[in-house]
């Protein structure tokens, strides 16, 4: 088993993390990981899965800096990555000085600057959508959006591209003025 402080023959997947006062957002970057093994404990997260470009095994055990609430914590496998929303226990809320108990930073762990918030960020900066610049992260909202992806079903209101109907000055079936005959190219 890969601990956060030493490596074994099974490589750790790339992991990025960010935090809020009430939760840690952790993303395991492992494409095509079908059925990962995940064990959440009060102060640790164990992950094992097969995936990536070579469809190889990846494993990591992270001993967390402080306690999490395993009952309220969730994760979502998007097919490209596994996103965890680890809710901090009441006694652990606030800003952790680092993710892991060990102060030595492992090679596989990086900061997710797209989702990161600092203690002094204002509520105005937290608007703008999940995970986007200035956006807050909401795993429930992300899961609901992913639920509508089967056959692109959740894309209501987008309409079809049939004849580009609804475009001003381009009614269905009429040619655009740019479609007129052009002279032949000369050699």
Residue frames relative to the residue before (quaternion, step in Angstrom):
aa qw qx qy qz dx dy dz
X 1.0000 0.0000 0.0000 0.0000 0.00 0.00 0.00
X 0.4139 -0.7088 0.5256 0.2237 3.53 -0.97 0.95
X 0.1586 -0.7638 0.6170 0.1040 3.59 -0.63 1.01
X 0.6425 -0.5379 0.3703 0.4009 3.54 -1.20 0.37
X 0.7403 0.4264 -0.2426 0.4597 3.60 1.14 -0.39
X 0.8081 0.1396 -0.1120 0.5612 3.64 1.14 -0.27
X 0.3909 -0.7362 0.5130 0.2050 3.56 -1.16 0.60
X 0.1862 -0.7414 0.6309 0.1333 3.55 -1.25 0.52
X 0.7537 -0.3883 0.2618 0.4612 3.57 -1.24 -0.27
X 0.6581 0.4449 -0.3161 0.5186 3.63 1.17 -0.40
X 0.3530 -0.7701 0.4852 0.2165 3.62 -0.54 1.12
X 0.4692 -0.6363 0.5329 0.3015 3.54 -1.24 0.54
X 0.4518 -0.6529 0.5170 0.3199 3.61 -1.07 0.59
X 0.5725 -0.5423 0.4575 0.4108 3.57 -1.24 0.25
X 0.0740 -0.7923 0.6057 -0.0028 3.58 -0.92 0.98
X 0.0639 -0.7616 0.6432 0.0471 3.57 -1.00 0.85
X 0.0732 -0.8170 0.5719 0.0103 3.56 -1.10 0.70
X 0.0504 -0.7432 0.6661 0.0370 3.49 -1.35 0.47
X 0.1792 -0.8021 0.5562 0.1233 3.58 -1.20 0.25
X 0.1932 -0.6903 0.6819 0.1458 3.44 -1.44 0.37
X 0.7018 -0.4412 0.3250 0.4551 3.59 -1.23 0.07
X 0.7875 0.3488 -0.1624 0.4815 3.60 1.03 -0.78
X 0.8203 0.1435 -0.0581 0.5506 3.63 1.18 -0.27
X 0.3142 -0.6789 0.6257 0.2210 3.48 -1.43 0.26
X 0.1885 -0.7592 0.6145 0.1019 3.56 -0.92 0.94
X 0.0074 -0.8138 0.5763 -0.0746 3.53 -0.49 1.24
X 0.0782 -0.8048 0.5882 0.0142 3.60 -0.83 0.98
X 0.2078 -0.7447 0.6254 0.1056 3.54 -0.82 1.09
X 0.2435 -0.7907 0.5515 0.1063 3.57 -0.54 1.22
X 0.3525 0.7096 -0.5316 0.2993 3.57 0.02 1.30
X 0.2674 -0.8009 0.5210 0.1251 3.55 -0.24 1.32
X 0.8618 0.1620 -0.1327 0.4621 3.53 -1.28 0.61
X 0.3534 0.7082 -0.5222 0.3177 3.58 1.04 0.75
X 0.2637 -0.8325 0.4719 0.1216 3.56 -0.16 1.33
X 0.8257 -0.0104 0.0585 0.5610 3.60 0.60 -1.08
X 0.0746 -0.8266 0.5567 0.0364 3.60 0.20 1.20
X 0.3664 -0.6632 0.5996 0.2578 3.52 -1.30 0.46
X 0.0138 0.8004 -0.5960 0.0634 3.56 -0.67 1.13
X 0.0076 0.7753 -0.6312 0.0209 3.54 -0.91 0.99
X 0.1099 -0.7858 0.6081 0.0264 3.53 -0.64 1.20
X 0.0158 -0.7618 0.6476 -0.0032 3.54 -0.94 0.96
X 0.7555 -0.4094 0.2528 0.4446 3.58 -1.26 0.25
X 0.8322 0.1035 -0.0316 0.5438 3.57 0.94 -0.80
X 0.7403 0.3360 -0.2511 0.5253 3.60 1.09 0.58
X 0.1579 -0.7356 0.6493 0.1112 3.51 -1.36 0.42
X 0.0995 -0.7677 0.6319 0.0377 3.56 -0.85 1.05
X 0.0087 -0.7886 0.6141 -0.0318 3.55 -0.94 0.98
X 0.0878 0.7522 -0.6510 0.0513 3.53 -1.06 0.85
X 0.2017 0.7795 -0.5717 0.1577 3.54 -0.88 0.96
X 0.3507 -0.7032 0.5812 0.2116 3.51 -1.32 0.42
X 0.3866 0.7100 -0.5207 0.2745 3.56 -0.85 0.96
X 0.5107 0.6380 -0.4861 0.3096 3.52 -1.27 -0.39
X 0.7547 -0.4093 0.2683 0.4369 3.56 -1.31 -0.01
X 0.7541 0.3459 -0.2012 0.5208 3.61 1.07 -0.65
X 0.3718 -0.7485 0.4638 0.2938 3.60 1.32 0.09
X 0.3319 0.7527 -0.4882 0.2914 3.56 0.87 1.06
X 0.5952 -0.5600 0.4427 0.3690 3.54 -1.31 0.33
X 0.0397 -0.7548 0.6547 0.0114 3.53 -1.18 0.77
X 0.0195 0.8078 -0.5850 0.0700 3.54 -0.99 0.86
X 0.1077 0.7847 -0.6061 0.0727 3.54 -1.08 0.75
X 0.1262 -0.7338 0.6614 0.0905 3.54 -1.19 0.70
X 0.0834 -0.8067 0.5850 0.0088 3.55 -0.62 1.16
X 0.2320 -0.7463 0.6134 0.1137 3.54 -0.73 1.14
X 0.2951 -0.8103 0.4873 0.1377 3.56 -0.31 1.30
X 0.6278 -0.5729 0.4003 0.3428 3.51 -1.23 0.67
X 0.8011 0.0365 0.0193 0.5971 3.58 0.96 -0.89
X 0.6687 -0.5371 0.3499 0.3768 3.56 -1.30 0.12
X 0.2022 -0.7427 0.6269 0.1203 3.51 -1.28 0.67
X 0.4506 -0.6440 0.5432 0.2953 3.54 -1.30 0.39
X 0.2835 -0.8074 0.4945 0.1523 3.58 -0.18 1.27
X 0.6124 0.5601 -0.3525 0.4323 3.62 1.13 -0.55
X 0.7475 0.3890 -0.2094 0.4961 3.61 1.00 -0.79
X 0.5715 0.5974 -0.3803 0.4145 3.60 1.22 -0.30
X 0.1016 -0.7969 0.5954 0.0102 3.57 -1.11 0.78
X 0.0708 -0.7712 0.6224 0.1134 3.52 -1.34 0.13
X 0.1828 -0.7664 0.6118 0.0704 3.52 -1.29 0.56
X 0.2325 -0.7453 0.6113 0.1294 3.56 -0.89 0.99
X 0.1857 -0.8210 0.5339 0.0800 3.59 -0.42 1.21
X 0.5743 -0.5604 0.3935 0.4488 3.59 1.25 -0.25
X 0.7387 0.3299 -0.1951 0.5545 3.57 1.14 -0.63
X 0.7868 -0.0227 0.0575 0.6141 3.55 1.23 -0.62
X 0.3330 -0.6989 0.5888 0.2320 3.54 -1.31 0.29
X 0.1510 -0.8163 0.5570 0.0267 3.57 -0.53 1.26
X 0.1412 -0.7905 0.5945 0.0419 3.56 -0.79 1.11
X 0.1208 -0.7194 0.6774 0.0951 3.52 -1.18 0.73
X 0.0619 -0.8218 0.5659 -0.0245 3.56 -0.10 1.34
X 0.2512 -0.7917 0.5438 0.1199 3.54 -0.38 1.26
X 0.4005 -0.7161 0.5232 0.2305 3.56 -0.84 1.02
X 0.4873 -0.6182 0.5207 0.3304 3.57 -1.10 0.71
X 0.6756 -0.5075 0.3369 0.4153 3.56 -1.15 0.55
X 0.6874 0.4856 -0.2826 0.4603 3.57 0.93 -0.88
X 0.7041 0.4480 -0.2536 0.4891 3.61 1.23 -0.44
X 0.4581 0.7069 -0.4509 0.2952 3.59 1.24 -0.16
X 0.5573 0.5240 -0.4726 0.4377 3.50 -1.21 0.65
X 0.6493 -0.5480 0.3762 0.3696 3.56 -1.26 -0.05
X 0.3257 -0.7443 0.5581 0.1685 3.52 -0.71 1.15
X 0.4927 -0.6615 0.4634 0.3239 3.62 -0.97 0.69
X 0.7712 -0.0535 0.0344 0.6334 3.61 1.24 -0.46
X 0.6202 -0.5663 0.3974 0.3698 3.58 -1.26 0.32
X 0.8007 0.3135 -0.1334 0.4928 3.55 0.81 -1.06
X 0.6181 -0.5478 0.4230 0.3728 3.54 -1.26 0.54
X 0.6858 0.4564 -0.2592 0.5042 3.58 0.98 -0.93
X 0.4083 -0.7359 0.4854 0.2371 3.61 -0.80 0.94
X 0.5736 0.5642 -0.3888 0.4488 3.62 1.22 -0.27
X 0.3363 -0.7672 0.5157 0.1799 3.59 -0.66 1.13
X 0.3509 -0.7458 0.5228 0.2176 3.62 -0.71 1.01
X 0.6446 -0.5758 0.3609 0.3503 3.56 -1.19 0.62
X 0.6922 0.5038 -0.2800 0.4343 3.62 1.04 -0.67
X 0.6741 0.5242 -0.2789 0.4393 3.62 1.22 -0.37
X 0.0082 0.7872 -0.6141 0.0561 3.56 -0.86 1.07
X 0.5090 -0.6198 0.5030 0.3221 3.55 -1.31 0.32
X 0.3060 -0.7333 0.5808 0.1771 3.58 -0.98 0.88
X 0.1964 -0.8367 0.5026 0.0940 3.56 0.11 1.30
X 0.5779 0.5879 -0.3830 0.4168 3.63 1.16 -0.45
X 0.7722 0.3281 -0.1712 0.5165 3.59 1.07 -0.68
X 0.4896 0.7004 -0.4124 0.3156 3.58 1.26 -0.25
X 0.0402 -0.7492 0.6603 0.0340 3.55 -1.18 0.73
X 0.3030 -0.7298 0.5848 0.1829 3.55 -1.10 0.73
X 0.6856 -0.4848 0.3536 0.4121 3.54 -1.28 0.35
X 0.7521 0.4116 -0.2178 0.4663 3.58 0.96 -0.83
X 0.4091 0.6833 -0.5023 0.3368 3.65 1.20 0.22
X 0.3781 -0.7290 0.5262 0.2207 3.55 -0.98 0.85
X 0.6555 -0.5075 0.3819 0.4087 3.56 -1.30 0.28
X 0.5849 0.5844 -0.3722 0.4217 3.62 1.10 -0.62
X 0.6743 0.4897 -0.2971 0.4661 3.59 1.03 -0.76
X 0.6419 0.5436 -0.3221 0.4345 3.59 1.18 -0.42
X 0.5636 0.5732 -0.4045 0.4361 3.60 1.25 0.11
X 0.5539 0.6465 -0.4252 0.3074 3.56 -1.17 0.39
X 0.6829 -0.5124 0.3006 0.4252 3.62 1.13 0.25
X 0.6289 -0.5861 0.3645 0.3579 3.56 -1.15 0.58
X 0.8687 0.1190 -0.0961 0.4711 3.51 -0.87 0.98
X 0.5860 0.5905 -0.3816 0.4029 3.60 1.18 -0.27
X 0.7106 -0.4117 0.3083 0.4800 3.57 -1.25 0.03
X 0.8208 0.1193 -0.1335 0.5424 3.52 -0.67 1.11
X 0.5522 0.6520 -0.3781 0.3564 3.59 1.27 -0.12
X 0.4013 -0.6703 0.5625 0.2706 3.52 -1.23 0.52
X 0.4045 -0.7181 0.5185 0.2275 3.56 -1.17 0.52
X 0.0278 0.7881 -0.6118 0.0618 3.56 -0.74 1.08
X 0.3052 -0.7897 0.5059 0.1653 3.59 -0.25 1.27
X 0.6177 0.5439 -0.3586 0.4405 3.62 1.01 -0.70
X 0.6566 0.4972 -0.3051 0.4781 3.56 0.97 -0.86
X 0.6447 0.5179 -0.3185 0.4633 3.59 0.99 -0.82
X 0.6489 0.5118 -0.3183 0.4645 3.61 0.99 -0.83
X 0.6410 0.5161 -0.3280 0.4638 3.59 0.99 -0.79
X 0.6532 0.5013 -0.3147 0.4722 3.57 1.01 -0.78
X 0.6577 0.5064 -0.3127 0.4617 3.59 0.97 -0.80
X 0.5955 0.5897 -0.3573 0.4123 3.58 1.11 -0.64
X 0.7079 0.4474 -0.2574 0.4820 3.57 1.13 -0.58
X 0.5060 0.6879 -0.4069 0.3243 3.58 1.21 0.15
X 0.4883 0.6720 -0.4493 0.3288 3.64 1.14 -0.31
X 0.8240 -0.0430 -0.0103 0.5649 3.60 -0.35 1.18
X 0.5287 -0.6457 0.3801 0.3989 3.56 1.25 0.46
X 0.2203 0.8305 -0.4864 0.1589 3.58 1.12 0.67
X 0.7008 0.4971 -0.2817 0.4271 3.60 0.93 -0.73
X 0.5402 0.6426 -0.3887 0.3798 3.58 1.20 0.34
X 0.1377 0.8285 -0.5310 0.1127 3.59 1.06 0.70
X 0.7595 0.3686 -0.2734 0.4611 3.54 -1.14 0.65
X 0.5530 0.6144 -0.4044 0.3915 3.60 1.21 -0.16
X 0.2861 -0.7775 0.5144 0.2215 3.59 1.08 -0.62
X 0.5184 -0.6345 0.4726 0.3244 3.55 -1.27 0.24
X 0.5056 -0.6323 0.4906 0.3222 3.53 -1.31 0.07
X 0.3160 0.8008 -0.4720 0.1900 3.60 1.28 0.09
X 0.8559 -0.0839 0.0124 0.5102 3.57 -0.39 1.21
X 0.4415 -0.7066 0.4419 0.3324 3.58 1.26 0.16
X 0.1619 0.8163 -0.5356 0.1434 3.57 1.07 0.71
X 0.7439 0.3867 -0.2872 0.4632 3.54 -1.10 0.65
X 0.5577 0.5661 -0.4044 0.4527 3.60 1.26 -0.12
X 0.4914 -0.6660 0.4565 0.3265 3.62 -0.80 0.89
X 0.8481 0.1425 -0.1453 0.4892 3.57 -1.14 0.83
X 0.7070 0.3870 -0.2832 0.5198 3.64 1.14 0.38
X 0.0180 -0.8219 0.5693 0.0019 3.63 0.48 1.08
X 0.6633 -0.5135 0.3694 0.3999 3.55 -1.22 0.53
X 0.8321 0.2618 -0.1916 0.4497 3.54 -1.07 0.84
X 0.6529 0.4974 -0.3450 0.4553 3.64 1.11 -0.26
X 0.4620 -0.6773 0.4964 0.2851 3.56 -1.10 0.68
X 0.4795 -0.6271 0.5369 0.2976 3.50 -1.22 0.58
X 0.5896 -0.5949 0.4036 0.3683 3.61 -1.07 0.62
X 0.6118 0.5526 -0.3560 0.4401 3.60 1.18 -0.39
X 0.6182 0.5793 -0.3350 0.4124 3.59 1.25 -0.24
X 0.4059 0.7205 -0.4837 0.2868 3.63 1.18 0.20
X 0.6656 -0.5228 0.3534 0.3984 3.58 -1.25 0.47
X 0.2113 -0.7635 0.6014 0.1037 3.51 -1.00 0.91
X 0.5409 -0.6164 0.4447 0.3602 3.63 -1.06 0.62
X 0.5760 -0.5817 0.4448 0.3633 3.59 -1.19 0.54
X 0.5101 -0.6271 0.4953 0.3181 3.53 -1.20 0.60
X 0.3135 -0.7456 0.5576 0.1867 3.56 -1.03 0.77
X 0.4470 -0.7147 0.4798 0.2433 3.55 -1.03 0.80
